[in-house]
């Protein structure tokens, strides 16, 4: 049965769909909070070496007149990691210029600037200097959790339904986020953040697909783009919470409280109507249809009959990730989309990390870079009505590429202009990142939609894992290299987008055959479709099969 025909009877977007989206926004908001919480929890405050004989337990970061002779001043970074040697290491009761020589030693204790952060994971566990790389490790491990969720959850929810995820994951999500606040060592913190990221990604991905499958194609555009809007709201909430709560442990507790909202979602959310129809669960689908119609003030016609089960001898859908590559056309589209996901994540997170290095208040900078995403999503959504998905996505990525490339070649003394163009680049990539979710969901069929989006999310995670290395380490070779990489890859991805089919005004494909027909002038014949399905059924190459 055509899913859009069903929505003609029960309502394309009414009170019930609004109810589903209202609940679906919660995982999106929480993803914006927890996937980026490390920006504040693992922030590195300004710091300097603790000098015996000069410092005391009440010493502050700034009020020290002796730093000019006790700490080396010239080499960049040595103020934080090295202190000058004393002439007599056994006498540490005085703090005079004559007590110190020009040779240095590595510090093992630090004094922290508490004007911006009262306490962070870095300041509590001394993750600076030789241990500084551990800070980046925590964010990488977090993204590995998101990656594993993309690998597992997509296939599982395509097989067992979207709703089951909301029974298993929210309790684990709450436990991991709350336990983070009580971490006694850095290893425990990293493991718990990994679990929280896994849960966050799993619920975000599942609720997104559930929302998109609950509206007709005529109303899908705004609903889906507004779902992405919620992620930015989560980022702004995070900035506000972190500004009000400067201690990382108390912040972790505060951020875990909203997760409790999702505990009853298994009983509050319906199963995907599209998934029920595709998997021949017609009795369950009919009950959902009656409920949706009642909420939306509609009624099913008297002659409307749902078959109670799949016809005898009907071939069951055996779709797996192999089907995405079973034909040249679908395989190239999948590779193109996956590359697009990777570039969007690389540039999005890369610019976010670069924004953290801008002059000014960290909380204000983060909030501003989050707020700029909201108008980008709204403008991009409005443009989709007139221009279409493919052209808007390509234009946004090309603009992001141009802005980043220009920033790479601007001189350092044009800091304000560079920041402005980088912000425009972030706005453009935020719009394209929001669009690639919906575009992928409209290209992949129902039986492979969560799997396809999961595959794209896998590619995106590799981009987000690479982002800190590109933004930080690559800049050590030349300051312009990070922006050149961001700009160049955005330009390539933007041009490749023109090879994808336009989905504006198209019905959501239910089968692989319908997905193959997108963008073609004539449909494939039945023999070719049957050959593709049979060939895919014999494939054993994929770990997700």
Residue pairs with C-beta under 8 A, 6 or more apart in sequence:
1 277
2 507
2 510
3 213
3 216
3 273
3 274
3 277
3 446
3 507
3 508
3 510
4 216
4 217
4 218
4 507
4 508
6 273
6 277
6 289
7 215
7 216
8 216
9 289
9 293
9 298
9 300
9 301
9 304
10 289
10 292
10 293
10 296
10 298
10 300
11 17
11 292
11 293
11 296
11 297
11 298
12 215
12 216
12 218
12 219
13 215
13 216
13 219
13 223
14 292
14 295
14 296
14 297
14 298
15 295
15 296
15 297
16 214
16 291
16 292
16 295
16 296
17 214
17 215
17 219
17 223
17 292
17 296
19 295
20 210
20 211
20 214
20 269
20 270
21 211
21 214
21 223
21 226
21 227
23 207
23 265
23 268
23 269
24 207
24 208
24 210
24 211
24 227
24 269
25 227
25 230
26 207
26 258
26 261
26 262
26 265
27 200
27 203
27 204
27 206
27 207
27 262
28 204
28 207
28 208
28 227
28 228
28 230
28 231
28 234
29 230
29 231
29 233
29 234
29 237
29 258
30 173
30 200
30 203
30 204
30 234
30 258
30 259
30 262
31 200
31 201
31 203
31 204
31 231
31 234
32 230
32 231
32 232
32 233
32 234
32 235
32 237
32 238
32 370
33 234
33 235
33 237
33 238
33 241
33 255
33 258
34 177
34 196
34 197
34 200
34 255
35 142
35 146
35 197
35 200
35 201
36 235
36 238
36 352
37 238
37 242
37 251
37 252
37 255
38 138
38 139
38 142
38 193
39 238
39 242
39 352
39 356
39 362
39 366
40 117
40 120
40 238
40 242
40 248
40 251
40 362
40 366
41 120
41 121
41 248
41 251
41 252
42 120
42 121
42 122
42 127
42 135
42 138
42 139
42 248
43 116
43 117
43 120
43 122
43 362
44 120
44 122
44 127
44 128
44 132
44 135
45 112
45 113
45 114
45 116
45 117
45 120
45 122
45 123
46 61
46 112
46 113
46 116
47 61
47 80
47 110
47 111
47 112
47 113
47 123
47 128
48 61
48 64
48 67
48 71
48 79
48 80
48 110
48 111
49 71
49 79
49 80
49 81
49 82
49 83
49 107
49 109
49 110
49 111
50 59
50 107
50 109
50 110
50 111
51 66
51 70
51 71
51 83
51 95
52 92
53 86
53 92
53 93
53 94
53 95
53 99
54 64
54 66
54 70
54 95
55 64
55 111
59 111
60 111
60 114
61 111
61 112
61 113
61 114
61 115
62 113
64 111
66 95
67 73
67 79
69 84
69 97
69 100
70 83
70 84
70 95
70 100
71 78
71 79
71 82
71 83
71 84
72 78
72 79
72 82
72 83
72 84
72 102
72 104
73 79
78 104
80 107
80 110
80 128
80 129
81 106
81 107
81 128
81 129
81 130
82 104
82 105
82 106
82 107
83 104
83 105
83 107
84 100
84 101
84 102
84 103
84 104
85 100
85 101
85 103
85 104
85 105
86 92
86 99
86 100
86 101
87 98
87 99
87 100
87 101
88 99
91 99
106 129
106 130
107 129
109 126
110 123
110 126
110 128
112 123
116 246
116 361
116 362
117 123
117 246
117 248
118 246
118 247
119 246
119 247
119 248
119 249
120 248
121 127
121 135
121 138
121 186
121 189
121 248
122 128
122 135
124 248
125 185
125 186
127 134
127 135
127 186
134 186
136 468
136 469
136 472
137 190
138 186
138 189
138 190
138 193
139 468
140 465
140 468
141 190
141 193
141 194
142 193
142 194
142 196
142 197
143 197
143 461
143 464
143 465
144 194
144 461
144 465
145 193
145 194
145 195
145 196
145 197
145 198
145 201
146 197
146 198
146 200
146 201
146 457
146 461
146 464
147 457
147 458
147 461
147 462
147 465
148 198
149 197
149 198
149 199
149 200
149 201
149 202
149 205
149 457
150 201
150 205
150 454
150 455
150 457
150 458
150 460
150 461
151 454
151 458
151 544
152 202
153 165
153 201
153 202
153 205
153 206
153 450
153 454
154 205
154 450
154 451
154 452
154 453
154 454
154 455
154 457
154 544
155 320
155 321
155 450
155 451
155 454
155 544
156 164
156 165
157 164
157 165
157 206
157 209
157 450
158 275
158 319
158 447
158 448
158 449
158 450
158 451
161 271
161 272
161 275
161 279
162 206
162 207
162 209
162 210
162 213
162 271
162 272
162 275
162 450
163 210
163 266
163 269
163 270
163 271
163 272
164 266
165 202
165 203
165 206
166 203
166 206
166 262
166 265
166 266
166 269
167 266
169 199
169 202
169 203
170 199
170 203
170 259
170 262
170 263
170 265
170 266
171 263
172 195
172 199
173 196
173 199
173 200
173 203
173 259
173 262
174 256
174 259
174 260
174 263
176 192
176 193
176 195
176 196
176 199
177 192
177 196
177 252
177 255
177 256
177 259
178 252
178 253
178 256
179 192
180 189
180 192
180 193
180 196
180 252
180 256
181 249
181 250
181 252
181 253
181 256
182 249
183 189
183 192
201 457
203 262
205 450
205 453
205 454
205 457
206 450
208 224
208 227
208 437
208 441
208 453
209 272
209 441
209 449
209 450
209 453
210 269
210 272
211 223
211 224
211 227
212 220
212 223
212 224
212 227
212 438
212 441
212 508
213 272
213 273
213 274
213 275
213 446
213 449
213 508
214 270
214 272
214 273
214 274
215 223
217 505
217 506
217 507
217 508
220 438
220 442
220 508
221 381
221 384
221 385
221 438
222 381
224 437
224 438
224 441
225 377
225 378
225 380
225 381
225 384
225 434
225 435
225 438
226 377
226 381
228 377
228 433
228 434
228 437
229 374
229 377
229 378
229 434
231 373
232 370
232 371
232 373
232 374
232 377
232 430
233 374
235 366
235 367
235 370
235 373
236 367
236 370
236 371
238 255
238 366
239 363
239 366
239 367
239 370
240 367
241 251
241 254
241 255
242 251
242 363
242 366
243 363
245 251
245 254
270 288
270 291
270 292
271 281
271 284
271 288
273 285
273 288
273 289
273 292
274 446
274 508
274 510
275 281
275 446
276 282
276 284
276 285
276 288
277 285
277 510
278 317
278 446
278 447
278 510
279 317
280 309
280 310
280 314
280 316
282 306
282 307
282 308
282 309
282 310
283 306
283 308
283 309
285 306
286 306
289 300
289 306
290 300
292 298
293 299
293 300
310 316
315 533
317 447
317 511
318 533
318 536
318 537
319 445
319 447
319 448
319 451
319 512
319 536
320 451
320 536
320 539
320 542
320 544
320 545
321 448
321 451
321 455
321 542
321 544
321 545
322 536
322 539
322 541
322 542
322 545
323 330
323 447
323 448
323 512
323 532
323 533
323 536
324 330
324 331
324 334
324 444
324 448
324 451
324 452
324 455
325 331
325 334
326 512
326 532
326 535
326 536
326 539
327 516
327 532
329 516
330 512
330 515
330 516
332 499
333 443
333 500
333 501
334 452
334 455
336 496
336 497
336 499
336 500
337 436
337 439
337 440
337 443
337 452
337 456
337 500
338 455
338 456
338 458
338 459
339 459
339 493
339 496
340 393
340 397
340 436
340 456
340 493
340 496
340 497
341 436
341 440
341 456
341 457
341 459
341 460
341 463
342 459
342 460
342 462
342 463
343 397
343 463
343 489
343 490
343 492
343 493
344 397
344 429
344 432
344 433
344 436
344 460
344 463
344 493
345 433
345 459
345 460
345 461
345 462
345 463
345 464
345 467
346 463
346 464
346 466
346 467
346 470
346 486
346 489
347 400
347 404
347 425
347 429
347 463
347 467
347 486
347 489
347 490
348 426
348 429
348 430
348 433
348 464
348 467
349 463
349 464
349 467
349 468
350 467
350 468
350 470
350 471
350 482
350 486
351 369
351 404
351 422
351 425
351 426
351 429
351 486
352 369
352 426
353 467
353 468
353 471
353 472
354 422
354 471
354 482
354 483
355 365
355 366
355 369
355 422
355 423
355 426
356 362
356 365
356 366
358 365
358 419
359 415
368 423
369 423
369 426
372 423
372 426
372 427
372 430
373 426
373 427
373 430
373 431
373 434
375 427
376 427
376 428
376 430
376 431
376 434
377 430
377 431
377 434
379 431
380 392
380 396
380 431
380 432
380 434
380 435
383 392
384 392
384 435
384 504
387 395
388 502
388 503
388 504
389 435
389 438
389 439
389 442
389 502
389 503
389 504
390 439
390 497
390 498
390 500
390 501
390 502
390 503
391 502
392 431
392 435
393 432
393 435
393 436
393 439
393 494
393 497
394 494
394 495
394 497
394 498
395 494
396 428
396 429
396 431
396 432
396 435
396 494
397 428
397 429
397 432
397 490
397 491
397 493
397 494
397 497
398 490
398 491
398 494
398 495
399 424
399 425
399 428
400 425
400 428
400 429
400 432
400 486
400 487
400 490
400 494
401 486
401 487
401 488
401 489
401 490
401 491
401 492
401 494
402 487
402 491
403 421
403 422
403 424
403 425
403 428
403 487
404 422
404 425
404 483
404 484
404 486
404 487
404 490
405 483
405 484
405 487
405 488
405 491
406 421
406 487
407 418
407 421
407 422
407 425
407 483
407 487
408 480
408 481
408 482
408 483
408 484
408 487
409 480
410 417
410 418
410 421
412 479
422 483
425 486
429 490
436 456
437 453
439 500
439 503
440 452
440 453
440 456
441 449
441 452
441 453
441 508
442 503
442 506
442 508
442 509
443 452
443 500
443 501
443 503
443 509
443 515
443 518
444 451
444 452
444 453
444 509
444 515
445 509
445 510
445 511
445 512
445 514
445 515
446 508
446 509
446 510
446 511
447 510
447 511
447 512
448 512
448 515
451 544
470 482
470 485
470 486
471 482
472 482
474 481
474 482
474 485
475 481
475 482
500 519
501 518
501 519
501 520
502 519
503 518
506 518
507 514
509 515
509 517
509 518
512 529
512 532
512 533
512 536
513 523
513 524
513 529
513 532
513 533
516 524
516 529
516 532
517 523
517 524
539 545
